[in-house]
C-alpha cells in the first residue's frame, strides 16, 4: 500500500474462504510470503496451505528482529484470485471500528446488499 495515504481504520476486509474459491472453480494462487519478494513461493494446491507460517499469521507482533529476520515477509502471505470474486462468495466484511461499520452498512443499504459487517480490530496492525 505504498501510495495509500489514508488511515488503517478506513480499510475494509472482504472475507471469504479458500474452499469457496475452489468449489466455484476460481483460479487462484497463494504465497508463503509477500508476493513481490524473491524468497516467496507460489502455490495452487490448497494442500500446500500448510506451507504458510500460520504461527506468524496469528501473532500480534510480527516485525523482524535478530531471532526472526524473515517474519514480516512471511506475515504478508497472499491469496490471490484471478479477475474477480462474485459478491455472493463473500461471507462478510471486517472493519476496524463502529464508525466504519456504520459507513459500510450505509453503502450496503444504498445498493440493497445484505452482508454481515463485523468489527474486527485484530485484522489490523
The first five atom37 places (N, CA, C, CB, O) and aatype in JSON, in Angstrom:
{
  "aatype": [20, 20, 20, 20, 20, 20, 20, 20, 20, 20, 20, 20, 20, 20, 20, 20, 20, 20, 20, 20, 20, 20, 20, 20, 20, 20, 20, 20, 20, 20, 20, 20, 20, 20, 20, 20, 20, 20, 20, 20, 20, 20, 20, 20, 20, 20, 20, 20, 20, 20, 20, 20, 20, 20, 20, 20, 20, 20, 20, 20, 20, 20, 20, 20, 20, 20, 20, 20, 20, 20, 20, 20, 20, 20, 20, 20, 20, 20, 20, 20, 20, 20, 20, 20, 20, 20, 20, 20, 20, 20, 20, 20, 20, 20, 20, 20, 20, 20, 20, 20, 20, 20, 20, 20, 20, 20, 20, 20, 20, 20, 20, 20, 20, 20, 20, 20, 20, 20, 20, 20, 20, 20, 20, 20, 20],
  "atom_mask": [
    [1, 1, 1, 1, 1],
    [1, 1, 1, 1, 1],
    [1, 1, 1, 1, 1],
    [1, 1, 1, 1, 1],
    [1, 1, 1, 1, 1],
    [1, 1, 1, 1, 1],
    [1, 1, 1, 1, 1],
    [1, 1, 1, 1, 1],
    [1, 1, 1, 1, 1],
    [1, 1, 1, 1, 1],
    [1, 1, 1, 1, 1],
    [1, 1, 1, 1, 1],
    [1, 1, 1, 1, 1],
    [1, 1, 1, 1, 1],
    [1, 1, 1, 1, 1],
    [1, 1, 1, 1, 1],
    [1, 1, 1, 1, 1],
    [1, 1, 1, 1, 1],
    [1, 1, 1, 1, 1],
    [1, 1, 1, 1, 1],
    [1, 1, 1, 1, 1],
    [1, 1, 1, 1, 1],
    [1, 1, 1, 1, 1],
    [1, 1, 1, 1, 1],
    [1, 1, 1, 1, 1],
    [1, 1, 1, 1, 1],
    [1, 1, 1, 1, 1],
    [1, 1, 1, 1, 1],
    [1, 1, 1, 1, 1],
    [1, 1, 1, 1, 1],
    [1, 1, 1, 1, 1],
    [1, 1, 1, 1, 1],
    [1, 1, 1, 1, 1],
    [1, 1, 1, 1, 1],
    [1, 1, 1, 1, 1],
    [1, 1, 1, 1, 1],
    [1, 1, 1, 1, 1],
    [1, 1, 1, 1, 1],
    [1, 1, 1, 1, 1],
    [1, 1, 1, 1, 1],
    [1, 1, 1, 1, 1],
    [1, 1, 1, 1, 1],
    [1, 1, 1, 1, 1],
    [1, 1, 1, 1, 1],
    [1, 1, 1, 1, 1],
    [1, 1, 1, 1, 1],
    [1, 1, 1, 1, 1],
    [1, 1, 1, 1, 1],
    [1, 1, 1, 1, 1],
    [1, 1, 1, 1, 1],
    [1, 1, 1, 1, 1],
    [1, 1, 1, 1, 1],
    [1, 1, 1, 1, 1],
    [1, 1, 1, 1, 1],
    [1, 1, 1, 1, 1],
    [1, 1, 1, 1, 1],
    [1, 1, 1, 1, 1],
    [1, 1, 1, 1, 1],
    [1, 1, 1, 1, 1],
    [1, 1, 1, 1, 1],
    [1, 1, 1, 1, 1],
    [1, 1, 1, 1, 1],
    [1, 1, 1, 1, 1],
    [1, 1, 1, 1, 1],
    [1, 1, 1, 1, 1],
    [1, 1, 1, 1, 1],
    [1, 1, 1, 1, 1],
    [1, 1, 1, 1, 1],
    [1, 1, 1, 1, 1],
    [1, 1, 1, 1, 1],
    [1, 1, 1, 1, 1],
    [1, 1, 1, 1, 1],
    [1, 1, 1, 1, 1],
    [1, 1, 1, 1, 1],
    [1, 1, 1, 1, 1],
    [1, 1, 1, 1, 1],
    [1, 1, 1, 1, 1],
    [1, 1, 1, 1, 1],
    [1, 1, 1, 1, 1],
    [1, 1, 1, 1, 1],
    [1, 1, 1, 1, 1],
    [1, 1, 1, 1, 1],
    [1, 1, 1, 1, 1],
    [1, 1, 1, 1, 1],
    [1, 1, 1, 1, 1],
    [1, 1, 1, 1, 1],
    [1, 1, 1, 1, 1],
    [1, 1, 1, 1, 1],
    [1, 1, 1, 1, 1],
    [1, 1, 1, 1, 1],
    [1, 1, 1, 1, 1],
    [1, 1, 1, 1, 1],
    [1, 1, 1, 1, 1],
    [1, 1, 1, 1, 1],
    [1, 1, 1, 1, 1],
    [1, 1, 1, 1, 1],
    [1, 1, 1, 1, 1],
    [1, 1, 1, 1, 1],
    [1, 1, 1, 1, 1],
    [1, 1, 1, 1, 1],
    [1, 1, 1, 1, 1],
    [1, 1, 1, 1, 1],
    [1, 1, 1, 1, 1],
    [1, 1, 1, 1, 1],
    [1, 1, 1, 1, 1],
    [1, 1, 1, 1, 1],
    [1, 1, 1, 1, 1],
    [1, 1, 1, 1, 1],
    [1, 1, 1, 1, 1],
    [1, 1, 1, 1, 1],
    [1, 1, 1, 1, 1],
    [1, 1, 1, 1, 1],
    [1, 1, 1, 1, 1],
    [1, 1, 1, 1, 1],
    [1, 1, 1, 1, 1],
    [1, 1, 1, 1, 1],
    [1, 1, 1, 1, 1],
    [1, 1, 1, 1, 1],
    [1, 1, 1, 1, 1],
    [1, 1, 1, 1, 1],
    [1, 1, 1, 1, 1],
    [1, 1, 1, 1, 1],
    [1, 1, 1, 1, 1],
    [1, 1, 1, 1, 1],
    [1, 1, 1, 1, 1]
  ],
  "atom_positions": [
    [[0.83, -1.16, 0.0], [0.0, 0.0, 0.0], [0.89, 1.24, 0.0], [-0.95, -0.01, 1.2], [0.67, 2.19, 0.75]],
    [[1.87, 1.19, -0.84], [2.87, 2.24, -0.95], [2.28, 3.62, -1.17], [3.81, 1.91, -2.07], [2.77, 4.59, -0.59]],
    [[1.25, 3.74, -1.97], [0.69, 5.05, -2.3], [-0.58, 5.37, -1.51], [0.39, 5.11, -3.77], [-1.23, 6.38, -1.79]],
    [[-0.93, 4.55, -0.57], [-2.14, 4.79, 0.23], [-1.82, 5.81, 1.31], [-2.66, 3.48, 0.87], [-0.85, 5.66, 2.05]],
    [[-2.64, 6.87, 1.41], [-2.38, 7.93, 2.36], [-3.46, 8.04, 3.44], [-2.26, 9.24, 1.64], [-3.44, 8.95, 4.26]],
    [[-4.39, 7.1, 3.43], [-5.45, 7.11, 4.44], [-5.0, 6.42, 5.71], [-6.71, 6.45, 3.89], [-3.82, 6.11, 5.9]],
    [[-5.97, 6.18, 6.58], [-5.71, 5.51, 7.85], [-6.09, 4.03, 7.72], [-6.5, 6.18, 9.02], [-6.91, 3.66, 6.89]],
    [[-5.47, 3.21, 8.56], [-5.84, 1.79, 8.58], [-7.31, 1.61, 8.88], [-5.0, 1.02, 9.61], [-7.95, 0.7, 8.35]],
    [[-7.85, 2.46, 9.73], [-9.26, 2.31, 10.12], [-10.21, 2.55, 8.95], [-9.59, 3.27, 11.24], [-11.4, 2.26, 9.06]],
    [[-9.71, 3.07, 7.83], [-10.54, 3.26, 6.64], [-10.53, 2.05, 5.71], [-10.07, 4.49, 5.88], [-11.29, 2.01, 4.74]],
    [[-9.7, 1.08, 5.99], [-9.6, -0.12, 5.16], [-10.66, -1.12, 5.6], [-8.18, -0.75, 5.25], [-10.87, -1.32, 6.8]],
    [[-11.33, -1.74, 4.63], [-12.29, -2.8, 4.95], [-11.78, -4.11, 4.36], [-13.71, -2.45, 4.4], [-11.12, -4.12, 3.32]],
    [[-12.08, -5.2, 5.03], [-11.67, -6.53, 4.59], [-12.9, -7.3, 4.12], [-10.94, -7.3, 5.72], [-13.86, -7.47, 4.87]],
    [[-12.85, -7.76, 2.88], [-13.9, -8.62, 2.35], [-13.47, -10.05, 2.66], [-14.13, -8.4, 0.79], [-12.39, -10.48, 2.25]],
    [[-14.31, -10.78, 3.36], [-13.94, -12.09, 3.89], [-14.61, -13.21, 3.11], [-14.3, -12.19, 5.37], [-15.82, -13.19, 2.87]],
    [[-13.81, -14.18, 2.72], [-14.3, -15.39, 2.09], [-13.45, -16.54, 2.62], [-14.24, -15.31, 0.5], [-12.77, -16.37, 3.63]],
    [[-13.49, -17.69, 1.96], [-12.57, -18.76, 2.37], [-12.09, -19.54, 1.15], [-13.26, -19.71, 3.36], [-12.66, -19.46, 0.07]],
    [[-11.04, -20.26, 1.36], [-10.38, -20.96, 0.26], [-11.26, -22.04, -0.34], [-9.08, -21.57, 0.73], [-11.24, -22.25, -1.55]],
    [[-12.02, -22.72, 0.47], [-12.89, -23.79, -0.04], [-13.93, -23.25, -1.01], [-13.59, -24.52, 1.12], [-14.22, -23.88, -2.03]],
    [[-14.49, -22.08, -0.7], [-15.45, -21.47, -1.62], [-14.81, -21.15, -2.97], [-16.04, -20.19, -1.01], [-15.43, -21.33, -4.01]],
    [[-13.58, -20.69, -2.94], [-12.89, -20.38, -4.19], [-12.69, -21.65, -5.01], [-11.52, -19.69, -3.91], [-12.87, -21.65, -6.23]],
    [[-12.33, -22.72, -4.34], [-12.12, -23.99, -5.02], [-13.45, -24.55, -5.54], [-11.46, -25.0, -4.07], [-13.52, -25.0, -6.69]],
    [[-14.48, -24.53, -4.71], [-15.79, -25.06, -5.1], [-16.39, -24.33, -6.3], [-16.75, -24.99, -3.93], [-17.13, -24.91, -7.08]],
    [[-16.05, -23.04, -6.43], [-16.6, -22.24, -7.53], [-15.59, -22.08, -8.67], [-17.03, -20.86, -7.02], [-15.7, -21.18, -9.5]],
    [[-14.61, -22.98, -8.68], [-13.63, -23.06, -9.77], [-12.94, -21.74, -10.07], [-14.31, -23.54, -11.02], [-12.69, -21.4, -11.22]],
    [[-12.63, -21.01, -9.02], [-11.89, -19.76, -9.18], [-10.41, -20.09, -9.38], [-12.09, -18.83, -7.96], [-9.86, -20.94, -8.68]],
    [[-9.79, -19.41, -10.32], [-8.35, -19.56, -10.49], [-7.68, -18.75, -9.4], [-7.87, -19.1, -11.92], [-7.98, -17.57, -9.22]],
    [[-6.77, -19.38, -8.67], [-6.09, -18.66, -7.59], [-4.66, -19.16, -7.45], [-6.85, -18.83, -6.26], [-4.29, -20.24, -7.92]],
    [[-3.88, -18.34, -6.8], [-2.55, -18.73, -6.32], [-2.43, -18.15, -4.93], [-1.39, -18.21, -7.28], [-3.12, -17.19, -4.57]],
    [[-1.55, -18.74, -4.14], [-1.24, -18.15, -2.85], [0.24, -18.3, -2.6], [-2.07, -18.81, -1.71], [0.93, -19.11, -3.22]],
    [[0.71, -17.49, -1.68], [2.14, -17.44, -1.41], [2.42, -17.76, 0.05], [2.71, -16.07, -1.77], [1.53, -17.73, 0.89]],
    [[3.68, -18.07, 0.32], [4.1, -18.27, 1.71], [4.74, -17.01, 2.28], [5.08, -19.45, 1.8], [5.29, -17.03, 3.38]],
    [[4.66, -15.92, 1.54], [5.19, -14.63, 1.97], [4.77, -13.56, 0.98], [6.73, -14.67, 2.09], [4.05, -13.86, 0.03]],
    [[5.2, -12.35, 1.2], [4.84, -11.24, 0.32], [5.17, -11.62, -1.12], [5.58, -9.94, 0.72], [6.29, -12.03, -1.42]],
    [[4.19, -11.49, -2.02], [4.33, -11.99, -3.4], [5.44, -11.3, -4.19], [3.03, -11.82, -4.13], [5.96, -11.88, -5.14]],
    [[5.81, -10.1, -3.82], [6.82, -9.37, -4.56], [8.25, -9.84, -4.21], [6.68, -7.88, -4.3], [9.19, -9.55, -4.95]],
    [[8.4, -10.54, -3.11], [9.72, -10.94, -2.63], [10.2, -12.22, -3.32], [9.7, -11.14, -1.11], [9.43, -13.17, -3.49]],
    [[11.45, -12.23, -3.72], [12.02, -13.37, -4.44], [12.01, -14.65, -3.61], [13.45, -13.05, -4.86], [11.93, -15.74, -4.18]],
    [[12.08, -14.54, -2.3], [12.08, -15.73, -1.43], [10.73, -16.44, -1.39], [12.49, -15.34, -0.03], [10.66, -17.63, -1.07]],
    [[9.68, -15.72, -1.7], [8.33, -16.27, -1.57], [8.04, -17.28, -2.68], [7.28, -15.15, -1.59], [8.42, -17.09, -3.84]],
    [[7.36, -18.34, -2.29], [6.95, -19.38, -3.23], [5.46, -19.24, -3.52], [7.27, -20.8, -2.66], [4.69, -18.79, -2.67]],
    [[5.07, -19.62, -4.73], [3.67, -19.58, -5.16], [3.12, -21.0, -5.24], [3.53, -18.87, -6.54], [3.82, -21.93, -5.63]],
    [[1.84, -21.16, -4.85], [1.2, -22.47, -4.83], [-0.2, -22.37, -5.43], [1.14, -23.03, -3.39], [-0.81, -21.3, -5.42]],
    [[-0.7, -23.49, -5.94], [-2.05, -23.56, -6.49], [-2.9, -24.63, -5.83], [-2.0, -23.8, -7.97], [-4.12, -24.68, -6.04]],
    [[-2.29, -25.49, -5.06], [-2.99, -26.61, -4.42], [-3.26, -26.27, -2.96], [-2.15, -27.92, -4.54], [-2.33, -25.94, -2.21]],
    [[-4.52, -26.34, -2.55], [-4.86, -25.99, -1.17], [-4.15, -26.87, -0.15], [-6.35, -26.08, -0.96], [-4.02, -26.48, 1.01]],
    [[-3.7, -28.03, -0.55], [-2.92, -28.89, 0.35], [-1.64, -28.18, 0.79], [-2.57, -30.23, -0.32], [-1.1, -28.46, 1.86]],
    [[-1.16, -27.25, -0.03], [0.07, -26.52, 0.28], [-0.15, -25.37, 1.26], [0.67, -26.0, -0.98], [0.81, -24.68, 1.61]],
    [[-1.38, -25.15, 1.69], [-1.6, -24.11, 2.69], [-0.79, -24.35, 3.96], [-3.08, -24.02, 3.04], [-0.53, -23.42, 4.73]],
    [[-0.41, -25.58, 4.18], [0.43, -25.91, 5.34], [1.8, -25.25, 5.24], [0.59, -27.43, 5.47], [2.52, -25.15, 6.24]],
    [[2.18, -24.81, 4.06], [3.47, -24.13, 3.88], [3.45, -22.68, 4.35], [3.88, -24.18, 2.41], [4.5, -22.06, 4.51]],
    [[2.26, -22.15, 4.59], [2.13, -20.81, 5.15], [2.47, -20.89, 6.64], [0.68, -20.22, 4.94], [2.06, -21.83, 7.32]],
    [[3.21, -19.93, 7.13], [3.59, -19.9, 8.55], [2.41, -19.37, 9.37], [4.87, -19.02, 8.78], [2.31, -18.17, 9.62]],
    [[1.53, -20.27, 9.78], [0.31, -19.87, 10.47], [0.6, -19.3, 11.85], [-0.63, -21.04, 10.59], [-0.2, -18.52, 12.37]],
    [[1.7, -19.67, 12.46], [2.02, -19.09, 13.77], [2.29, -17.6, 13.65], [3.24, -19.81, 14.41], [1.87, -16.82, 14.5]],
    [[2.98, -17.19, 12.59], [3.23, -15.75, 12.4], [1.96, -15.05, 11.92], [4.37, -15.53, 11.39], [1.75, -13.88, 12.23]],
    [[1.11, -15.74, 11.18], [-0.15, -15.14, 10.71], [-1.07, -14.84, 11.9], [-0.86, -16.08, 9.71], [-1.85, -13.88, 11.85]],
    [[-0.99, -15.64, 12.93], [-1.87, -15.47, 14.08], [-1.25, -14.61, 15.18], [-2.23, -16.81, 14.64], [-1.92, -14.28, 16.16]],
    [[0.03, -14.25, 15.03], [0.7, -13.5, 16.1], [0.36, -12.02, 16.02], [2.22, -13.69, 16.03], [0.13, -11.47, 14.94]],
    [[0.33, -11.4, 17.17], [0.03, -9.97, 17.25], [1.21, -9.13, 16.77], [-0.35, -9.59, 18.69], [1.02, -8.11, 16.12]],
    [[2.41, -9.56, 17.09], [3.62, -8.83, 16.71], [4.38, -9.66, 15.7], [4.5, -8.51, 17.95], [4.68, -10.83, 15.95]],
    [[4.7, -9.06, 14.57], [5.35, -9.84, 13.51], [6.46, -9.06, 12.81], [4.32, -10.29, 12.5], [6.78, -9.32, 11.65]],
    [[7.03, -8.1, 13.52], [8.16, -7.36, 12.96], [9.4, -8.26, 12.96], [8.43, -6.05, 13.77], [9.5, -9.2, 13.75]],
    [[10.32, -7.95, 12.07], [11.59, -8.68, 12.02], [12.46, -8.28, 13.21], [12.33, -8.42, 10.69], [12.45, -7.13, 13.64]],
    [[13.19, -9.24, 13.71], [14.2, -8.96, 14.74], [15.35, -9.94, 14.54], [13.6, -9.06, 16.19], [15.33, -10.75, 13.61]],
    [[16.34, -9.89, 15.41], [17.53, -10.74, 15.24], [17.18, -12.22, 15.27], [18.54, -10.43, 16.34], [17.79, -13.01, 14.55]],
    [[16.19, -12.61, 16.07], [15.8, -14.02, 16.17], [14.86, -14.45, 15.05], [15.14, -14.28, 17.51], [14.76, -15.64, 14.74]],
    [[14.17, -13.49, 14.43], [13.18, -13.77, 13.39], [13.35, -12.77, 12.24], [11.72, -13.7, 13.97], [12.53, -11.87, 12.08]],
    [[14.41, -12.92, 11.45], [14.71, -11.92, 10.41], [13.79, -11.95, 9.19], [16.11, -12.11, 9.95], [13.89, -11.07, 8.34]],
    [[12.9, -12.93, 9.1], [12.05, -13.08, 7.92], [10.55, -13.09, 8.25], [12.41, -14.35, 7.18], [9.73, -13.46, 7.43]],
    [[10.23, -12.67, 9.45], [8.85, -12.76, 9.92], [7.91, -11.83, 9.14], [8.79, -12.44, 11.4], [6.8, -12.22, 8.81]],
    [[8.34, -10.62, 8.86], [7.49, -9.65, 8.17], [7.08, -10.15, 6.78], [8.2, -8.3, 8.06], [5.92, -10.04, 6.41]],
    [[8.03, -10.68, 6.03], [7.73, -11.21, 4.7], [6.72, -12.34, 4.8], [9.01, -11.7, 4.0], [5.75, -12.39, 4.03]],
    [[6.93, -13.26, 5.74], [6.03, -14.41, 5.89], [4.63, -13.97, 6.3], [6.59, -15.4, 6.92], [3.64, -14.56, 5.86]],
    [[4.53, -12.95, 7.13], [3.23, -12.46, 7.61], [2.42, -11.86, 6.47], [3.43, -11.42, 8.72], [1.19, -11.76, 6.57]],
    [[3.07, -11.46, 5.39], [2.39, -10.83, 4.28], [2.06, -11.83, 3.16], [3.24, -9.71, 3.72], [1.94, -11.45, 2.0]],
    [[1.91, -13.1, 3.54], [1.47, -14.12, 2.57], [0.14, -13.67, 1.96], [1.33, -15.53, 3.26], [-0.67, -13.01, 2.61]],
    [[-0.07, -14.04, 0.71], [-1.24, -13.56, -0.01], [-2.01, -14.71, -0.65], [-0.83, -12.55, -1.07], [-1.43, -15.74, -1.01]],
    [[-3.31, -14.53, -0.78], [-4.18, -15.43, -1.52], [-4.81, -14.58, -2.61], [-5.27, -16.13, -0.6], [-5.6, -13.68, -2.32]],
    [[-4.47, -14.85, -3.84], [-4.86, -14.01, -4.97], [-5.79, -14.77, -5.9], [-3.62, -13.5, -5.73], [-5.48, -15.88, -6.32]],
    [[-6.92, -14.15, -6.24], [-7.9, -14.76, -7.13], [-7.87, -14.0, -8.45], [-9.34, -14.74, -6.51], [-7.88, -12.77, -8.49]],
    [[-7.82, -14.77, -9.54], [-7.75, -14.18, -10.87], [-9.05, -13.48, -11.25], [-7.41, -15.25, -11.91], [-10.14, -14.05, -11.11]],
    [[-8.94, -12.28, -11.72], [-10.01, -11.44, -12.29], [-11.03, -10.95, -11.27], [-10.71, -12.2, -13.34], [-11.03, -9.76, -10.96]],
    [[-11.9, -11.81, -10.75], [-12.94, -11.29, -9.86], [-13.51, -12.38, -8.96], [-14.07, -10.65, -10.68], [-13.39, -13.58, -9.23]],
    [[-14.12, -11.93, -7.88], [-14.86, -12.8, -6.98], [-16.26, -12.21, -6.86], [-14.15, -12.93, -5.56], [-16.42, -11.04, -6.5]],
    [[-17.25, -13.01, -7.17], [-18.63, -12.53, -7.1], [-18.98, -12.18, -5.66], [-19.61, -13.6, -7.65], [-18.5, -12.8, -4.72]],
    [[-19.81, -11.18, -5.51], [-20.23, -10.72, -4.19], [-20.83, -11.85, -3.37], [-21.22, -9.59, -4.33], [-20.67, -11.88, -2.15]],
    [[-21.52, -12.76, -4.02], [-22.18, -13.86, -3.31], [-21.18, -14.81, -2.64], [-23.06, -14.65, -4.27], [-21.56, -15.59, -1.77]],
    [[-19.9, -14.74, -3.02], [-18.89, -15.62, -2.43], [-18.21, -15.02, -1.21], [-17.86, -15.97, -3.46], [-17.34, -15.64, -0.61]],
    [[-18.6, -13.8, -0.85], [-18.04, -13.2, 0.36], [-18.93, -13.54, 1.55], [-17.89, -11.67, 0.21], [-20.15, -13.49, 1.46]],
    [[-18.29, -13.87, 2.65], [-19.01, -14.25, 3.86], [-19.36, -13.05, 4.72], [-18.18, -15.23, 4.67], [-20.29, -13.1, 5.53]],
    [[-18.64, -11.97, 4.55], [-18.87, -10.77, 5.33], [-17.77, -9.76, 5.12], [-18.99, -11.11, 6.81], [-16.89, -9.92, 4.27]],
    [[-17.85, -8.71, 5.93], [-16.89, -7.62, 5.85], [-16.36, -7.35, 7.25], [-17.53, -6.33, 5.24], [-17.12, -7.27, 8.21]],
    [[-15.04, -7.22, 7.36], [-14.41, -6.86, 8.63], [-13.98, -5.41, 8.6], [-13.21, -7.78, 8.92], [-13.36, -4.96, 7.63]],
    [[-14.3, -4.68, 9.66], [-13.93, -3.27, 9.77], [-13.24, -3.02, 11.11], [-15.16, -2.35, 9.61], [-13.31, -3.84, 12.02]],
    [[-12.59, -1.88, 11.2], [-11.81, -1.56, 12.39], [-12.65, -1.09, 13.57], [-10.8, -0.51, 12.06], [-12.36, -1.42, 14.72]],
    [[-13.71, -0.3, 13.3], [-14.45, 0.3, 14.41], [-15.92, 0.55, 14.04], [-13.79, 1.63, 14.83], [-16.35, 0.29, 12.91]],
    [[-16.66, 1.06, 15.01], [-18.1, 1.3, 14.83], [-18.36, 2.34, 13.75], [-18.72, 1.77, 16.15], [-19.31, 2.2, 12.98]],
    [[-17.54, 3.37, 13.66], [-17.7, 4.4, 12.64], [-17.66, 3.79, 11.24], [-16.62, 5.47, 12.78], [-18.5, 4.09, 10.4]],
    [[-16.67, 2.92, 11.01], [-16.55, 2.3, 9.68], [-17.68, 1.3, 9.45], [-15.18, 1.61, 9.52], [-18.15, 1.15, 8.33]],
    [[-18.1, 0.62, 10.5], [-19.23, -0.31, 10.36], [-20.48, 0.43, 9.89], [-19.51, -1.04, 11.7], [-21.19, -0.04, 9.01]],
    [[-20.74, 1.58, 10.49], [-21.9, 2.38, 10.09], [-21.77, 2.87, 8.65], [-22.07, 3.58, 11.04], [-22.74, 2.87, 7.9]],
    [[-20.56, 3.29, 8.27], [-20.32, 3.75, 6.9], [-20.56, 2.64, 5.89], [-18.89, 4.28, 6.76], [-21.23, 2.85, 4.88]],
    [[-20.01, 1.46, 6.17], [-20.16, 0.33, 5.25], [-21.62, -0.12, 5.19], [-19.26, -0.85, 5.68], [-22.14, -0.4, 4.11]],
    [[-22.29, -0.19, 6.33], [-23.71, -0.59, 6.33], [-24.56, 0.39, 5.52], [-24.23, -0.67, 7.77], [-25.5, -0.02, 4.85]],
    [[-24.23, 1.67, 5.59], [-24.96, 2.67, 4.81], [-24.78, 2.42, 3.31], [-24.48, 4.11, 5.17], [-25.74, 2.49, 2.54]],
    [[-23.56, 2.13, 2.89], [-23.29, 1.85, 1.48], [-24.01, 0.58, 1.03], [-21.77, 1.71, 1.23], [-24.62, 0.56, -0.03]],
    [[-23.93, -0.48, 1.84], [-24.6, -1.73, 1.5], [-26.11, -1.52, 1.36], [-24.31, -2.79, 2.57], [-26.73, -2.04, 0.43]],
    [[-26.68, -0.76, 2.28], [-28.13, -0.5, 2.22], [-28.48, 0.26, 0.94], [-28.58, 0.31, 3.46], [-29.5, -0.03, 0.31]],
    [[-27.64, 1.23, 0.57], [-27.88, 2.02, -0.64], [-27.94, 1.14, -1.88], [-26.8, 3.09, -0.81], [-28.68, 1.43, -2.82]],
    [[-27.14, 0.07, -1.9], [-27.1, -0.83, -3.05], [-27.93, -2.1, -2.83], [-25.66, -1.22, -3.35], [-27.86, -3.04, -3.63]],
    [[-28.71, -2.11, -1.76], [-29.6, -3.24, -1.45], [-28.82, -4.55, -1.32], [-30.69, -3.38, -2.53], [-29.23, -5.59, -1.84]],
    [[-27.7, -4.48, -0.62], [-26.86, -5.66, -0.4], [-26.94, -6.03, 1.08], [-25.38, -5.4, -0.83], [-26.74, -5.19, 1.95]],
    [[-27.24, -7.28, 1.34], [-27.24, -7.78, 2.71], [-25.96, -8.56, 2.96], [-28.49, -8.67, 2.99], [-25.68, -9.55, 2.29]],
    [[-25.2, -8.1, 3.93], [-23.95, -8.77, 4.27], [-23.58, -8.4, 5.7], [-22.81, -8.39, 3.27], [-23.78, -7.26, 6.12]],
    [[-23.05, -9.36, 6.44], [-22.61, -9.1, 7.81], [-21.39, -8.19, 7.8], [-22.3, -10.41, 8.54], [-20.43, -8.42, 7.06]],
    [[-21.43, -7.17, 8.64], [-20.28, -6.3, 8.84], [-19.91, -6.41, 10.32], [-20.59, -4.8, 8.43], [-20.71, -6.08, 11.2]],
    [[-18.71, -6.9, 10.57], [-18.27, -7.14, 11.94], [-17.04, -6.29, 12.27], [-17.97, -8.63, 12.15], [-16.16, -6.11, 11.43]],
    [[-17.01, -5.79, 13.48], [-15.86, -5.03, 13.95], [-14.78, -6.03, 14.33], [-16.23, -4.1, 15.17], [-14.98, -6.88, 15.2]],
    [[-13.63, -5.93, 13.66], [-12.52, -6.87, 13.86], [-11.19, -6.12, 13.94], [-12.48, -7.91, 12.72], [-10.39, -6.19, 13.01]],
    [[-10.93, -5.41, 15.04], [-9.68, -4.65, 15.14], [-8.45, -5.56, 15.08], [-9.66, -3.84, 16.42], [-7.35, -5.08, 14.78]],
    [[-8.61, -6.83, 15.37], [-7.47, -7.75, 15.3], [-7.0, -8.0, 13.87], [-7.85, -9.08, 15.94], [-5.92, -8.55, 13.67]],
    [[-7.79, -7.6, 12.87], [-7.36, -7.72, 11.47], [-6.29, -6.67, 11.13], [-8.57, -7.56, 10.53], [-5.62, -6.77, 10.11]],
    [[-6.15, -5.68, 11.99], [-5.27, -4.53, 11.72], [-4.03, -4.61, 12.6], [-6.02, -3.2, 11.96], [-4.03, -5.29, 13.63]],
    [[-3.0, -3.93, 12.19], [-1.77, -3.91, 12.99], [-1.45, -2.52, 13.45], [-0.6, -4.47, 12.2], [-0.45, -2.31, 14.13]]
  ]
}
